[in-house]
């Protein structure tokens, strides 16, 4: 696989890979590590991947990302040490005020919590559509689910999220 082909694959699909991993792990660093590992596998499997169509390649990347993320979660559940580093945040003069940051963090936390509380079928399409920026057709190809089912799950997921967020009063902010 030449460098240009690899760069095109990386540029086209790195967001998909990252968000597929993040959806499973809910950890930025783990998702970044998984993304790197997936693209190492792209290089190792270039002969096989040359034969795949674009939808097949996207599905392969999605499956590899998800499987690696599941392995990471299983491994982390067996570890007893906290993986988060201990340290102090350094003040940034261009950063928003503490009040604004707290409000943004609260909204973000509520949304993440609401998404995490969705059933897996709804959470999956939300993550792929909004965070991986995949179209309905691309999600259908990657998951082997019909376009109509993906569309109905997105509509239902948005309705459920709106209800959850309204129950928590987020629409009043």
C-alpha positions, 0 to 999 in steps of 0.5 A, spaced: 500 500 500 503 506 497 503 512 502 497 516 498 492 510 499 494 510 506 493 517 507 486 517 504 484 511 508 486 515 514 483 521 512 477 518 510 476 514 516 479 516 522 473 519 525 469 513 524 474 509 527 475 514 533 468 514 535 467 507 534 472 506 539 470 511 543 463 509 543 465 503 547 470 505 551 468 512 553 475 514 554 479 519 549 486 516 550 483 509 549 480 511 543 486 514 540 490 508 542 485 504 538 485 508 532 492 508 532 492 500 532 487 499 527 491 503 522 497 499 524 492 493 522 491 497 515 498 497 513 499 489 515 493 487 511 493 492 505 493 486 500 486 484 503 484 491 503 485 492 496 480 488 494 475 491 498 469 496 496 469 502 500 463 500 504 466 493 505 472 497 507 468 502 512 465 496 515 471 492 516 474 498 520 468 499 524 468 492 526 476 492 528 475 498 532 469 495 535 472 489 537 479 492 539 475 497 544 471 491 547 478 487 548 480 494 551 474 494 556 475 487 558 482 488 560 481 494 563 475 491 567 480 486 570 485 492 572 485 494 579 489 501 578 486 507 576 489 509 569 487 516 570 494 521 571 494 525 577 496 532 576 493 539 576 490 543 571 494 549 568 490 556 568 489 558 561 488 566 560 484 565 554 480 559 557 472 561 559 471 563 566 470 558 571 462 559 571 461 558 563 466 552 563 462 549 569 455 550 565 458 547 559 461 541 562 454 540 566 451 540 559 456 536 556 455 531 562 448 531 561 448 529 554 453 524 555 449 521 560 443 521 556 446 518 550 449 512 555 442 511 558 439 509 551 439 502 549 445 500 545 441 500 538 439 507 539 446 509 542 450 506 536 446 510 531 447 516 535 454 515 536 455 513 528 451 519 525 453 525 530 460 523 532 463 519 526 459 523 521 456 517 518 450 518 513 444 513 514 447 509 508 454 508 511 451 506 517 447 501 514 452 498 510 457 498 516 452 495 520 448 491 515 442 494 517 437 497 512 436 504 511 429 505 514 431 501 520 437 506 521 432 512 520 427 510 525 432 508 530 435 515 529 428 519 530 427 514 536 433 516 539 432 523 538 426 523 541 428 519 547 434 524 548 429 530 548 425 527 553 431 525 558 434 532 557 427 535 558 426 531 564 433 534 567 431 541 565 436 542 560 432 545 555 431 551 560 438 553 560 
